[in-house]
Amino acid sequence: MVERIPQHRHCPSCGRAFTGKDEFCSESCGQQSDRELRGKKRQLMMLWGLSAFVLVIVLLLVM
């Protein structure tokens, strides 16, 4: 006999299987994901800012 597994989702933060309509298995996983996303956005903005700064310096040196 084959044992049937009930419909479930996996938490994108911790990977734990859970049932329900929520995106995360718990509030703490949702908060952790938000913190990680804010950190990645901040890192990307810093990279863009540094790139713009270097571009301006290079253009000033060339002129």
C-alpha positions as CSV (number, residue, x, y, z in Angstrom):
1,M,0.0,0.0,0.0
2,V,1.1,3.5,-0.8
3,E,0.9,6.0,2.0
4,R,-0.5,9.3,0.8
5,I,1.1,12.6,1.9
6,P,-1.4,15.4,2.6
7,Q,-1.2,18.6,0.6
8,H,1.5,20.8,2.1
9,R,3.9,23.7,1.3
10,H,7.5,24.2,2.3
11,C,8.6,27.3,4.1
12,P,11.0,29.4,1.9
13,S,12.9,30.4,5.0
14,C,13.6,27.2,6.8
15,G,12.3,24.5,4.4
16,R,10.0,22.9,6.9
17,A,6.8,21.4,5.5
18,F,3.5,22.9,6.7
19,T,-0.2,23.1,5.8
20,G,-2.1,26.3,5.4
21,K,-2.4,29.3,3.2
22,D,0.4,31.4,4.8
23,E,3.7,32.0,3.0
24,F,5.9,31.0,6.0
25,C,5.5,28.3,8.6
26,S,5.7,30.8,11.5
27,E,5.9,34.5,12.2
28,S,9.5,34.2,13.2
29,C,10.4,32.7,9.7
30,G,8.5,35.6,8.1
31,Q,10.4,38.2,10.1
32,Q,13.8,36.4,9.4
33,S,13.0,36.5,5.7
34,D,12.1,40.2,5.9
35,R,15.4,41.0,7.7
36,E,17.4,39.1,5.0
37,L,15.6,40.8,2.2
38,R,16.2,44.3,3.7
39,G,19.9,43.4,4.1
40,K,20.2,42.3,0.4
41,K,18.4,45.5,-0.7
42,R,20.8,47.6,1.3
43,Q,23.8,45.7,-0.1
44,L,22.6,46.2,-3.6
45,M,22.0,49.9,-3.1
46,M,25.6,50.3,-1.6
47,L,27.0,48.5,-4.7
48,W,25.1,50.8,-7.1
49,G,26.3,53.8,-5.1
50,L,29.9,52.7,-5.1
51,S,29.7,52.0,-8.8
52,A,28.3,55.5,-9.5
53,F,31.0,57.0,-7.3
54,V,33.8,55.1,-9.2
55,L,32.3,56.1,-12.5
56,V,32.3,59.8,-11.6
57,I,35.9,59.6,-10.3
58,V,37.0,57.9,-13.6
59,L,35.2,60.5,-15.7
60,L,36.8,63.3,-13.7
61,L,40.3,61.8,-14.1
62,V,39.8,61.3,-17.8
63,M,38.8,64.9,-18.4
